[in-house]
Each structure stands twice: as C-alpha cells, then as structure tokens.
Amino acid sequence: MEEEEVKNLVTDFKAFVNHVWHCIGLPDATPLQQDICKTLQEGHRRLLIEAFRGVGKTYLTGAYAAWKLLRNPNEKVLIVSASGPHAVAISTFIHKLLAEVPVLAHLQPRGDQRNSVMAFDVDGCKATVQPSVKCLGINSQLQGNRASLLIADDVETSINSATEIMRGKILQQINEFDSILQTNSDASIVGLGTPQTGDSVYNRFIDKGFLVRIWPSRVPEKPEVYEGRLAPYIEDMIALGTPEGSVTDIRFTHEDLLEREGSVGRTYYKLQYQLDTTLSDADKYPLKQSDLIVMDIPKDKGPISLSYSSSRDDVLDISNIGFTGDALHGPQYVDKEFSNYAYSIMSIDPSGRGADEMGYSVIKYLHGRIYVMACGGMQGGYQMENLVKLAQIAKEYQVNTMYIESNFGDGMFDQLLRPVLKKVYPVSIEEVRSSKQKELRIIDTMEPLMNQHKLVFDAGMVRADIKHSLMDPQKMPYGLMYQLTHITRTRGCLGHDDRLDALAIALAAIVETVGIDEDEAYAEFKDQQLQEELDAFIGNVKNPRWSSGFKS
C-alpha cells in the first residue's frame, strides 16, 4: 500500500471504514454511515449515537476503536454493554480486524502479550495494568478500570430497563464512566443505543454533558420532538424538502421497514427505528398505578371502609413497571370490620387465537369500591382445558354473573362454555358488544374510576403479574400492569390488550349494575346494619323465653 494511501487512512476515518469494509467483504459505507463516521471523527469527549437497529453503529464504532489504536497503540479501549457476551462480540470484531485488515496487521498481539477476546494488547503499546482492549458487562465491577476510549454499547435492554429501579441502577453505573476516563484531552466516551422504553435512560445523557445525535430510519413527521438532537444529515434531508416517511439509509427500502414495523409492532418501531421516546409523555398514558389502592384482599369479605393514600410512606415494595415517578400505594386506612361482598362479576375477552390471549378478570363490589381479585390470560383459544379452568375460577370466586364479549365470536364461545359451567358451576351469562374504538372504551371506563380511587387491586395478583412480565421481555406486553400503564388513545397502541380489555368489560358491567357512590353505599350499609340490630332486639323482646323472667 502506498504511503500516501496509508496516511489518508490514518487521518480520514471515513476512508478507513471503506477500506476496512472492502477487506471484510462489505460494500462502501452508505451516506448515513459516513455521517456517523464524521461524527465519531469529530472527537467529542462525550457522545451518544442513537441510530436505528441494523444501521451498523456497533460495527462502525468497533472500526473506530481499531482506527484509534492505529493512530496511537497506547489507547486503552474499554467496551461496556448490558450483556457481557455483546461486549465480547465487539471485542472479537476488533481482534479480527487486526488479523484481516493489512494496515492493522502490525498491531496483532505478540506472544508475550495478553491475547484473549476478553482482554488483549496490541503490539507497540507500553506495558500497563490496563489492556489495550477490554470488555465488561454494565453490572460488572467498573471501578479500577481506566480507559482513553470508553464504548458503552446498548447499556439499556428491554430486560434491564423494565422498571424505574432498574433504570436507576443503569444510571448509577453510567455515573462511574467519568471516574474511569483518563484525564488526557483526547479521552472520550462513546455511547451507542436504541431506546427500549419511553422512559429511556438515553434521555438522561444530555443532562450528563453528552452530545446526542439521532439517526431515525425515516424522515420524521415531527422533527421538533427530538428537541434539536437529530443528526445534521437528517436535518439536511428535511431542509432539502425530503418527504416525511422517506427512508434515511439507502440499504433499506420502504417495504423492508414496513415488514419490520409489522414484526415488532408500532410502539417498538417508534422506539427502536424512529428513536422517538415522546411516548413517555404523561398525558398520553392516562392510567396511573398511583391512582390504585393495592392490598391483600380476602376472597369472601372486604373491609366496610378504607381510604386511599398518596403518601410516600404507603408506597409498596413492588417493581414499577410503568414510567418514572409512578408507584403502587397501599391504603391509608382499613376498617377492622369486614363484610360480605355485595356482588361479584367475571368477564372474558374470548379472542385467544394466534398470539393473542383469552383474557379474564374477576371483580367484587362493596360499599362503592371495586376489588380486582384476579386478572389473567390463557393461550390456546377455545380448547376444553381453558373452558374448564374458566369455570373453576368462576366457582373459586363465587361470581354472580359472567360477562362475555361477543364482538367476534357471534355467540360461539358462549355456547361452548355453557355446558362446562353447568357441570362445574352454574352461573348466568351476559353477552356484551361494543362498536366503540377499544382503546377509548377501556380508558373512558377505567380512568374515572381510577381518578376517584375506586379500584382496589389484590397485591398478590399484582406481584404475580409483574413477576411474570419481568421473567421474559417477550412476555411483558401480555401483563395486566404493563397494558394498564402503556395504553393510549391511539388505535393499536398495544400489541396485546386482552387482560386489560377483560377488566374493562367487568368494570363497565358493574358500574351499570350497581352504580358507584362510596358515601351513599357506606351510609346504606350502616342503616341496614342498624335496622338488623333493631329487628334482632325487637325479636328478642317478643321472645317469651327471654321475657318470662320479668313476669310478676
């Protein structure tokens, strides 16, 4: 290779990337990738690159680490990721570049140097405690490490950012980055990320002094939601009049992105391909966990009175699966006297085919409060096992009436369930049908009840629901608490809404059946209680055996 060509590769990172791509059998970097290269070469001390999935930001930054080592073999590169194996994969990529790209061949570790993908040296570096390249998981022991280039790639995942506490832990680890960074003027932190939640930790990077640059997959409809963080390349496309929705990277087609949107769902596409986290806007998520009362609820009796609490002292130690600042609260006061529930309803959303679940819920009513006893979902549609289980749940909670949504089944589910109920637990069935948009119906039913703190959720049910959601990110959208906190008025905003829909059906039915007025219900109960005591007293007075002792 000519000296002038080598010099160009050393001084121009975009040229270096094209050279590396040719060596490993890839085409030239696309204009969008070149813009990422340009941003990396600018050498910002703290930089966060948010680019949509599949654009190649990890490969580009791995190449950037190799380029930095080419320019200075004494660079110390530390790779941090939420997943240790992912960090290892980046380190492996850098290690392979040294072997496969001729201009980097002289940097391959010597026999007497560290030479593991977990940590390796490059030839020509000074002997130090810190290897030339090292990889760690975000939850590893970060203290004691030093780096002139710290690469934080995908420190947020759908698993480790599912709750507010988890996101707080990520931010605590990110705070360690500055203590790891060397004090020389060229030392830098490069963050790479794709938001996993509307309350993404990446939204906090700008407060930590990071320059944030965002490359979405399409020209955004509302550039203002990015608050000036769009990459200049994207801003130039907008300024030149490129139509909204146009694909930003030539490696992808409109059809490619439509297929991906269909695969991951609208919400996740907005997060992971458009990098738009404005769905954390509180106004878009009207149902708040903090409006609920959560307590252990007996199956047969409820307290004759209880009161809502918004105090931090009553916040329960249950993971927050909603957005930052939300929380689950226990009651402020619970009366020691308990009474039989006045009414019990079970509802079923019988979709349950394909990826959907058959949602069900059980609620009970007492003195103006609605107690949500159970809410869950079943895979497998109308199979006999599910029908029997539903009948057993109805029996377990002694429900008075069962409400079934019939919009898509034309009564078929009703006819299948009735014989099973007759054998297990005979109960009356009512069909419900709605033509209103589902999201609006759910919110319009639940929001007033929650705002008035009329809903009491069983603590065991909530804990089990959240535990199930956190076991596997694929299961999270099926959870009741996830659906409750993430529903908006936008049609199709949730990939799955079966459990929440079932609960809304039950709530709508009980509101229509008994009405909701806590004070009137409690006053009526006390009047009835007094009347019963009076009737008992009068009955005793008229009892000859009781009054015989007073005869003269």
C-alpha positions in Angstrom: 0.0 0.0 0.0 1.3 3.4 -1.0 2.5 5.7 1.8 0.1 8.4 0.8 -2.8 6.0 0.9 -1.8 4.8 4.4 -1.6 8.4 5.5 -5.1 9.0 4.2 -6.5 6.0 6.1 -4.8 7.3 9.3 -6.2 10.8 9.0 -9.6 10.2 7.5 -11.9 7.8 9.4 -14.5 7.6 6.6 -11.8 6.4 4.2 -10.6 4.0 6.8 -14.0 2.5 7.2 -14.4 2.0 3.4 -11.0 0.3 3.3 -12.0 -2.0 6.2 -15.3 -2.8 4.7 -13.6 -3.8 1.4 -11.2 -6.1 3.4 -14.0 -7.9 5.1 -16.3 -8.1 2.0 -18.7 -5.3 2.6 -19.7 -2.5 0.2 -18.8 1.1 0.8 -20.3 2.8 3.8 -23.7 4.4 3.0 -24.1 8.2 3.2 -25.8 7.8 6.6 -23.0 5.6 7.9 -20.5 8.1 6.6 -22.3 10.8 8.6 -21.9 8.6 11.8 -18.2 8.3 10.9 -17.9 12.0 10.5 -19.5 12.5 13.9 -17.1 9.9 15.5 -14.1 11.5 14.0 -15.0 14.9 15.4 -13.8 13.5 18.7 -16.4 14.8 21.1 -15.5 14.0 24.7 -19.0 12.6 25.5 -21.0 11.4 22.5 -24.2 9.4 22.4 -25.1 7.9 19.0 -28.8 6.8 18.7 -29.3 5.1 15.4 -32.0 2.6 14.4 -31.5 -1.1 14.6 -29.5 -2.7 11.7 -27.8 0.5 10.6 -24.4 -0.8 11.7 -23.5 1.6 14.5 -21.7 -1.2 16.5 -19.6 -2.2 13.6 -18.7 1.4 12.9 -17.7 2.1 16.5 -15.7 -1.1 16.6 -13.8 0.1 13.5 -13.4 3.5 15.2 -11.7 1.7 18.1 -9.3 0.0 15.7 -8.7 3.3 13.9 -7.8 4.9 17.3 -5.3 2.1 18.0 -3.8 2.5 14.5 -3.2 6.2 15.3 -2.0 5.5 18.8 -1.2 2.0 20.1 -1.3 3.3 23.6 -5.0 3.9 23.5 -7.0 2.0 26.2 -10.4 0.8 24.9 -13.0 -0.3 27.4 -16.2 -1.8 26.0 -19.2 -1.8 28.3 -22.6 -3.4 27.4 -25.7 -4.6 29.3 -24.8 -8.0 28.0 -21.3 -9.3 28.7 -21.4 -11.5 25.6 -22.4 -8.5 23.5 -19.3 -6.6 24.7 -17.2 -9.7 23.9 -18.6 -9.8 20.4 -17.4 -6.2 19.8 -14.0 -7.0 21.3 -13.9 -10.1 19.0 -14.7 -7.9 16.0 -11.8 -5.6 16.8 -9.5 -8.5 17.3 -10.4 -10.0 13.9 -9.9 -6.7 12.2 -6.2 -6.7 13.3 -5.8 -10.1 11.6 -7.8 -9.4 8.4 -7.0 -5.8 7.6 -3.4 -5.5 6.3 -3.0 -1.9 7.5 -3.7 -3.1 11.1 -1.6 -6.3 10.9 1.3 -4.8 12.8 -1.0 -4.3 15.8 -1.6 -8.0 16.4 -0.7 -9.1 19.9 2.8 -10.6 20.4 3.2 -14.0 22.0 4.2 -12.4 25.4 1.1 -10.1 25.5 -2.4 -10.6 26.7 -4.4 -12.1 23.8 -7.9 -13.0 24.8 -11.1 -11.6 23.4 -12.0 -10.6 27.0 -8.8 -8.5 27.2 -5.9 -8.1 24.7 -2.9 -5.9 24.0 -1.7 -4.5 20.7 1.9 -4.7 19.6 3.6 -1.4 20.2 1.8 -0.5 23.3 3.5 0.3 26.6 3.3 -2.3 29.3 0.5 -1.2 31.7 -2.1 -2.9 34.0 -4.9 -1.9 31.7 -5.0 -4.0 28.4 -5.4 -2.2 25.1 -9.0 -3.6 24.7 -11.2 -4.9 27.4 -14.9 -5.8 27.7 -17.3 -5.8 30.6 -21.0 -6.0 31.4 -22.7 -2.9 32.7 -23.3 -4.6 36.1 -19.6 -5.7 36.3 -17.1 -4.1 38.7 -16.3 -0.9 36.8 -14.2 0.7 39.5 -10.5 0.2 39.0 -10.6 0.3 35.2 -9.1 3.1 33.1 -9.8 4.0 29.5 -9.0 6.6 26.9 -11.9 5.4 24.9 -14.9 4.0 26.7 -17.6 2.5 24.4 -21.0 2.0 26.0 -23.0 -0.1 23.6 -26.6 -1.0 24.3 -26.3 -0.5 28.1 -30.1 -0.4 28.1 -32.1 -3.5 27.2 -35.8 -4.4 27.4 -34.8 -6.7 30.4 -32.6 -4.4 32.5 -34.8 -1.2 32.0 -38.2 -2.7 32.7 -38.7 -0.9 36.0 -37.8 2.5 37.4 -35.5 0.9 39.9 -33.7 -0.9 37.1 -33.2 2.2 35.1 -31.9 4.0 38.2 -29.2 1.3 38.5 -28.1 1.7 34.9 -27.7 5.5 35.5 -25.7 4.8 38.7 -23.3 2.7 36.6 -23.1 5.3 33.9 -22.0 7.8 36.6 -18.9 5.7 37.0 -17.8 6.3 33.5 -16.2 9.7 34.3 -14.0 8.2 37.0 -12.8 5.5 34.5 -11.9 8.0 31.8 -8.3 9.1 31.6 -7.6 12.8 32.2 -5.9 13.4 28.9 -7.7 15.8 26.5 -8.3 13.1 23.8 -10.1 10.7 26.2 -13.7 10.2 25.3 -16.9 8.2 26.0 -18.9 7.0 23.0 -22.4 5.7 23.8 -24.4 3.7 21.3 -28.0 3.0 22.0 -31.6 2.2 20.9 -34.3 3.2 23.3 -36.2 0.2 24.8 -38.8 2.2 26.8 -40.5 5.6 26.5 -38.6 6.5 29.8 -35.3 5.5 28.3 -32.1 6.2 30.2 -30.7 7.7 27.0 -32.9 10.7 27.6 -30.8 11.5 30.6 -27.5 11.5 28.7 -27.9 15.1 27.6 -28.1 16.2 31.3 -24.7 14.4 31.8 -23.0 16.6 29.3 -23.3 14.3 26.2 -23.7 15.5 22.7 -26.7 13.4 21.5 -27.1 12.7 17.8 -30.1 10.7 16.5 -30.5 8.9 13.1 -34.0 7.6 12.7 -35.0 5.1 10.0 -37.4 7.5 8.3 -37.6 11.3 7.9 -39.7 12.1 11.0 -43.1 13.7 10.7 -42.5 15.9 13.8 -38.8 16.8 13.9 -39.5 19.0 16.9 -40.0 16.0 19.2 -36.2 15.3 19.0 -35.5 18.7 20.6 -32.6 19.6 18.4 -30.8 16.2 18.7 -31.4 15.0 15.1 -28.1 14.4 13.2 -27.2 17.2 10.8 -27.6 14.6 8.0 -31.2 14.1 8.9 -31.8 17.9 9.3 -30.3 18.5 5.9 -32.7 15.9 4.4 -35.6 17.9 6.0 -34.2 21.2 4.9 -34.0 19.9 1.3 -37.7 19.0 1.3 -37.3 15.3 1.6 -40.9 14.0 2.2 -41.9 12.8 5.6 -41.5 9.0 6.0 -38.7 8.7 3.4 -36.1 6.1 4.2 -32.9 7.6 5.5 -30.4 4.8 4.7 -30.1 3.5 1.2 -29.5 -0.1 2.4 -33.2 -0.3 3.4 -36.4 0.0 1.4 -39.8 1.2 2.3 -41.0 -2.4 2.2 -38.1 -3.5 4.5 -39.2 -1.1 7.2 -42.9 -1.9 6.8 -42.0 -5.5 7.4 -40.0 -4.7 10.5 -42.8 -2.5 11.8 -45.2 -5.3 11.4 -42.9 -7.7 13.2 -42.0 -5.6 16.3 -45.3 -3.6 16.5 -46.0 0.1 16.2 -44.8 1.1 19.7 -41.5 -0.6 19.5 -40.9 0.5 15.9 -41.3 4.1 17.1 -38.7 3.4 19.8 -36.2 1.3 18.1 -36.4 2.5 14.5 -37.6 6.1 14.9 -35.8 6.7 18.2 -38.8 8.6 19.3 -39.4 8.4 23.1 -42.1 11.0 23.4 -44.5 8.2 24.2 -43.3 8.8 27.8 -45.4 11.9 27.8 -47.6 11.5 30.8 -50.6 12.9 29.0 -50.5 10.1 26.6 -50.7 7.5 29.3 -53.8 8.4 31.3 -53.9 5.3 33.6 -51.5 5.6 36.5 -50.6 2.9 39.0 -50.5 5.6 41.7 -54.3 6.0 41.4 -54.9 2.4 42.6 -55.2 1.0 46.1 -53.2 -2.2 46.4 -53.7 -4.6 49.3 -54.2 -8.2 50.2 -57.9 -8.9 49.5 -59.8 -11.8 51.1 -62.0 -13.8 48.7 -65.2 -13.8 50.7 -65.2 -10.5 52.6 -64.0 -6.9 52.2 -63.4 -4.0 54.7 -66.6 -2.0 55.2 -64.4 1.1 54.7 -60.9 2.1 53.6 -59.2 5.2 52.3 -56.7 6.0 49.6 -53.2 7.2 50.2 -50.8 9.1 48.0 -48.2 9.3 50.7 -44.6 8.1 50.0 -44.9 6.2 53.3 -47.5 4.0 51.8 -45.6 3.2 48.6 -45.3 -0.6 48.2 -42.1 -2.5 47.6 -43.3 -3.7 44.2 -41.4 -3.1 41.0 -42.6 -0.1 39.0 -43.4 -1.5 35.5 -44.8 1.9 34.4 -43.0 5.2 33.9 -40.6 7.1 36.2 -42.4 8.7 39.2 -45.3 6.3 39.2 -45.7 3.9 42.1 -48.2 1.5 43.7 -49.7 2.6 47.0 -51.2 0.7 49.9 -54.3 2.1 51.6 -54.0 4.8 54.3 -56.7 3.2 56.4 -58.5 -0.1 56.5 -61.5 -0.7 58.8 -61.2 -3.6 61.1 -64.8 -4.7 60.3 -65.3 -6.8 57.2 -68.5 -7.6 55.4 -69.6 -10.0 52.6 -69.2 -8.6 49.1 -72.4 -7.3 47.6 -71.7 -8.5 44.1 -69.2 -10.4 42.0 -68.6 -10.4 38.3 -66.3 -12.4 36.0 -65.6 -11.2 32.5 -64.0 -12.9 29.5 -62.4 -11.5 26.3 -62.5 -14.7 24.3 -60.1 -13.8 21.4 -57.3 -16.1 22.4 -56.2 -17.2 19.0 -52.8 -16.9 17.4 -50.5 -14.6 19.5 -53.5 -13.2 21.5 -54.6 -14.5 24.9 -58.1 -15.2 26.2 -58.3 -12.6 28.8 -60.4 -12.9 32.0 -61.0 -10.9 35.2 -62.9 -11.3 38.4 -64.1 -8.2 40.4 -66.1 -7.8 43.5 -68.1 -4.8 44.8 -68.6 -3.5 48.3 -69.6 0.0 49.5 -68.6 1.9 46.4 -65.2 0.2 45.9 -64.4 -2.4 43.3 -62.0 -5.1 44.3 -60.0 -6.6 41.4 -59.4 -10.2 42.6 -58.0 -11.8 39.6 -57.0 -11.0 36.0 -55.1 -13.2 33.6 -54.8 -14.7 30.2 -54.8 -18.1 28.5 -53.2 -19.3 25.3 -54.9 -21.8 23.1 -58.3 -20.3 22.3 -61.5 -22.3 23.0 -59.9 -25.6 23.9 -61.6 -27.6 26.7 -58.8 -27.2 29.2 -59.3 -23.4 29.1 -63.1 -23.6 29.3 -62.8 -25.8 32.4 -60.3 -23.5 34.0 -62.6 -20.5 33.5 -65.5 -22.4 35.1 -63.2 -23.3 38.1 -62.2 -19.7 38.5 -65.9 -18.6 38.5 -66.5 -21.2 41.2 -63.5 -20.3 43.3 -64.6 -16.6 43.5 -68.4 -17.4 43.6 -69.2 -15.0 40.9 -72.8 -13.9 40.4 -72.7 -13.1 36.7 -70.3 -13.8 33.8 -70.0 -11.2 31.0 -68.5 -12.3 27.7 -67.5 -10.1 24.8 -69.2 -11.4 21.7 -68.0 -9.0 19.0 -66.1 -11.6 17.0 -67.4 -14.9 18.1 -71.1 -14.5 17.2 -72.0 -16.3 20.4 -69.9 -19.4 19.7 -67.8 -19.1 22.8 -71.0 -18.7 24.9 -72.4 -21.9 23.5 -69.2 -23.8 24.2 -68.8 -22.6 27.7 -72.4 -23.1 29.0 -72.3 -26.9 29.1 -69.0 -26.7 31.1 -70.4 -24.2 33.5 -73.5 -26.4 34.0 -71.2 -29.2 35.3 -68.7 -27.1 37.3 -70.5 -24.0 38.4 -73.9 -22.9 37.0 -73.9 -19.1 36.6 -75.8 -16.7 34.5 -74.1 -15.4 31.3 -74.5 -12.0 29.7 -73.1 -11.1 26.3 -71.7 -7.6 25.7 -71.0 -6.0 22.4 -69.3 -2.7 21.6 -68.7 -0.7 18.5 -66.5 2.0 20.1 -62.8 2.0 19.5 -61.3 -0.4 22.0 -58.6 1.9 23.5 -61.1 4.7 24.0 -63.6 2.4 25.6 -61.0 1.0 28.0 -59.7 4.4 29.0 -63.2 6.0 29.3 -64.3 3.2 31.6 -61.2 3.0 33.8 -59.9 6.5 34.1 -62.8 8.0 36.1 -62.8 5.0 38.5 -59.0 5.3 39.0 -59.0 9.0 39.4 -61.6 8.6 42.1 -59.5 5.8 43.7 -62.4 3.4 43.4 -60.3 0.4 42.3 -58.6 -1.9 44.8 -56.1 -4.4 43.3 -55.1 -7.6 45.1 -51.4 -7.3 46.0 -50.8 -11.0 45.3 -52.3 -10.7 41.8 -50.2 -7.6 41.1 -46.9 -9.2 42.3 -47.5 -12.3 40.3 -48.4 -10.3 37.2 -45.2 -8.2 37.4 -43.0 -11.2 38.2 -44.4 -12.9 35.1 -43.7 -9.9 33.0 -40.1 -9.5 34.2 -39.2 -13.1 33.6 -39.0 -12.6 29.8 -39.2 -9.4 27.8 -41.4 -11.2 25.3 -44.0 -11.8 28.0 -44.1 -8.2 29.2 -46.7 -6.9 26.7 -49.1 -9.7 27.9 -49.1 -8.4 31.5 -52.0 -6.5 33.0 -49.9 -3.8 34.7 -47.9 -3.3 31.5 -51.0 -2.9 29.5 -52.6 -0.6 32.1 -49.7 1.8 32.2 -48.9 1.8 28.5 -52.3 2.2 26.9 -53.0 5.4 25.0 -56.0 6.7 22.9 -54.2 5.7 19.7 -55.7 2.8 17.9 -53.5 -0.3 18.1 -51.1 1.3 20.6 -50.8 -2.0 22.4 -49.6 -5.2 20.8 -51.7 -7.1 23.3 -54.6 -5.8 25.4 -56.6 -8.9 26.3 -56.2 -8.8 30.1 -56.9 -5.0 30.3 -59.9 -5.4 28.0 -61.4 -8.1 30.1 -61.0 -6.0 33.2 -62.6 -3.0 31.4 -65.6 -5.2 30.4 -66.2 -6.3 34.0 -65.8 -2.7 35.3 -68.3 -1.4 32.8 -70.8 -4.1 33.7 -70.6 -3.5 37.5 -70.9 0.3 37.1 -74.1 -0.2 35.1 -75.4 -2.8 37.6 -74.9 -1.1 40.9 -73.6 2.4 40.3 -70.6 3.7 42.2 -71.1 6.1 45.2 -68.9 5.2 48.1 -70.5 7.5 50.7 -74.1 6.5 49.8 -73.2 2.8 49.8 -71.5 3.1 53.2 -74.4 5.0 54.7 -76.8 2.5 53.3 -74.8 -0.3 54.8 -74.8 1.3 58.2 -78.5 2.0 58.0 -79.1 -1.7 57.1 -76.8 -2.8 59.9 -78.7 -0.7 62.4 -82.0 -2.0 61.1 -80.8 -5.6 61.5 -79.7 -4.9 65.1 -83.1 -3.3 65.8 -85.0 -6.1 64.3 -83.0 -8.6 66.4 -83.6 -6.6 69.5 -87.4 -6.4 68.9 -87.4 -10.1 68.1 -85.7 -10.9 71.4 -88.1 -8.7 73.3 -91.1 -10.6 71.9 -89.5 -13.9 72.7 -91.5 -15.4 75.7 -88.5 -17.3 77.0 -86.4 -14.1 77.1 -89.3 -12.0 78.7 -90.5 -14.7 81.2 -88.0 -13.7 83.8 -89.7 -10.2 84.1 -93.2 -11.5 84.8 -94.6 -10.6 88.2 
